[in-house]
Amino acid sequence: MTRLQGGRTALWVKLLLGLVILLLLAAAGAFVYLRGLTQPAGGSPYTLEVEPGDSLPAVARELQDKGIVKNADALRFVMRQNGTAGSLKEGLYDLRGDMTVYQVAEMLAGPARIPTVNVTVPEGWRIRDIPPVFEKAGFDRAGIEAALNDASLSQYARGEQENLEGFVFPATYEFRVGETPADAVREMVARMEQEFTPENVREAGALGLSVRDWVILGSMVQAEAANNAEMPIIAGVFLNRLRDGIALGSDPTVAYGLGKNLPELDRSAGDFTKDTPYSTYTRQGLPAGPINNPGQPALLSVLNAERKLPDGRDALYFLHAPDGKIYVNHTYAEHLRDNATYR
């Protein structure tokens, strides 16, 4: 090999080495750049809502705009590589700007948080009281009213009454945003029917009560009692009076039959002598249907009623006195005496 040829060879080696170095530097630069695209973007926490029809490209762009990821394409690439590009689900994803693209991709591949709204139905509310709280929570009021007046939604109300009075369980519910009024009411009815266990139904039957009778009596106890401790006492009085054929004489049944609230009753206007299917002053036995939606304590008080006085006699009368106490008697004369004493 001549000196000229050797020089040319050395030059080519230097050029080749330089090219390799440039390629390595370019590759390293590209790696650093691409790796940088996967690092936290530093944006504020953001709740992403995925709605039906949303696509990954649109979601990725939104997250780039909100500072959750640095590059939308990087997120799409990672999810494609992970095989999760098609795993977006309808709902909410709580994301942060300190998450890497890989962490964001993992979150989006997981379960979505379903948006919900809470609705509280207090114990003792009537059907007519319920629609406003649903409307406040975003439900269609007319739809809720229609569902609450659809007695067919309960096997115990169907064919027996015009609405679901008594068969909507009072509780705090977490409903999915967008849930239909009918489905929401079905959920409350289903919760009430959880109280009708075989054992509870047998105990009610032993008292001579059908499930519906049990609910009716429970609603009366709910309306009469000042607190849960009084409930078994009041239930005992009503059960004894039913057995003995004595009119139940419950003021809340009169109010319900007249479409009034209890404080609106007016004895001087003849409210207690007006006959309705619900009045337990003008009619014997239970009213025509439940007068509110009783809670679990009221229902169970019927099955665990206190029917005896301390002296062993049957409890047949009770009186709520201004001192906050309840006075229970066996005879009407004793009841009148306590009325005179404590009222």
Summary of the structure (lengths in Angstrom):
residues: 343
radius of gyration: 35.8
end to end distance: 130.7
largest distance: 139.6
contacts: 1023
relative contact order: 0.08
helix: 50%
strand: 9%
